[in-house]
Structure formats: structure tokens, C-alpha cells
Amino acid sequence: MTLHQQCEQLLDELEQLLDACDLLQSEPPSPKRLASTEPFAVDTLDCHEWLQWIFLPKMRALVVARQPLPSNFEIAPYVEEAMKEHQGATAVVKVTYRIDALLTQ
């Protein structure tokens, strides 16, 4: 399995886990909230919103276009801290650690 295929599989898993935790939204945040320039859009979005509306679409676009994937980055520590109060967050955190590990190879 290629790196892109493995990444796609983990992105699908992340989206499914967010859905299972009732964290997926049907309506996107306002363009103003999405336009944040802060890391993880911490000033305008909750973690699950950032994952759904920024991280997943950008990563999927790279995977579909077979573009180089980011390397040596970590999202899991942020996700772990930001989602510590959410039910089911453990599974979401685990898959983000797996994404980090895959892209740090």
C-alpha cells in the first residue's frame, strides 16, 4: 500500500470517528472563522471543526492529486489537549497519532 493510500485510509478513519462522536457538522463555519491564520485556527474554531473543515479537506486534496504529503509535523498533541473533554476523544486522538507517525517516516 502506498503512502497516499495509507494516508487516505487514516483520513477516512478519522472522519468516521468524528462522526461516531457526533462531532461532524452539516454546515461549515463562516468564511471569516475559516480564514484564521493561527495554527489550528485556535482563535476561531474548535478542534473538531478544524479537523473537519480545514485539515481533512486539505489532506484529501493532496492525496487525490498525489501531491507530496507534509512531513515531520504533529497534530496529535494539539488534538489530545483540545479534545480531552469530549466523549470518544481517545479514538480520535489515537488515529491522529497514527497520522503523525505515518507522515514522519
C-alpha positions in Angstrom: 0.0 0.0 0.0 1.4 3.4 -1.0 1.9 6.3 1.5 -1.0 8.1 -0.2 -3.3 5.1 0.2 -2.3 4.6 3.8 -3.0 8.3 4.5 -6.4 8.2 2.8 -7.3 5.2 4.9 -6.4 7.1 8.1 -8.3 10.2 7.0 -11.4 8.1 6.3 -11.0 6.6 9.8 -10.6 10.0 11.4 -13.8 11.2 9.7 -15.7 8.1 10.8 -14.6 8.6 14.4 -15.6 12.3 14.3 -19.0 11.2 13.0 -19.3 8.5 15.7 -18.6 11.1 18.3 -21.3 13.4 16.8 -18.7 16.0 16.1 -19.3 16.4 12.3 -21.2 19.4 11.4 -23.6 19.7 8.4 -22.9 23.4 7.9 -19.5 24.9 7.6 -18.3 27.7 9.8 -18.4 31.2 8.4 -15.7 32.2 5.9 -14.4 34.6 8.5 -13.9 31.8 11.0 -12.3 29.6 8.4 -9.8 32.4 7.4 -7.9 32.2 10.7 -4.1 32.5 10.3 -3.4 31.0 13.7 -2.1 27.4 14.0 -5.1 25.0 14.0 -7.4 28.1 13.8 -7.4 28.1 17.6 -8.8 31.6 17.7 -11.9 30.8 15.7 -12.6 27.1 15.5 -12.9 24.2 17.9 -10.5 21.3 17.3 -13.1 19.1 15.7 -14.2 22.0 13.4 -10.5 22.5 12.3 -10.2 18.7 11.6 -13.4 18.6 9.6 -13.2 21.9 7.6 -9.5 22.5 7.2 -7.3 19.5 7.9 -9.3 16.8 6.2 -10.1 18.7 3.0 -6.5 19.9 2.6 -5.1 16.5 3.2 -7.6 14.8 0.9 -6.8 17.2 -1.8 -3.1 16.3 -1.5 -3.9 12.6 -1.5 -6.2 12.8 -4.5 -3.7 14.8 -6.5 -0.9 12.6 -5.4 1.0 15.7 -4.3 3.8 15.4 -1.7 2.4 15.0 1.8 3.6 17.1 4.7 6.2 15.5 6.8 7.6 16.0 10.3 4.5 17.6 11.7 2.4 16.8 14.7 -1.3 17.4 15.2 -1.9 14.7 17.8 -0.7 16.6 20.8 -3.0 19.5 20.0 -5.9 17.2 19.3 -5.3 15.4 22.6 -5.3 18.6 24.6 -8.2 20.2 22.8 -10.5 17.2 22.9 -9.8 15.9 26.4 -13.3 16.7 27.5 -15.1 15.1 24.5 -16.6 11.6 24.8 -14.9 9.2 22.5 -11.9 11.5 22.0 -9.5 8.7 22.8 -10.1 7.1 19.5 -9.8 10.3 17.6 -6.5 11.1 19.4 -5.2 7.6 18.6 -5.8 8.0 14.9 -4.2 11.4 14.8 -1.1 9.9 16.4 -1.1 7.3 13.7 -1.3 10.0 11.0 1.6 11.8 12.7 3.6 8.6 12.7 2.8 7.8 9.1 3.9 11.2 7.9 7.1 11.3 10.0 8.6 8.1 8.5 
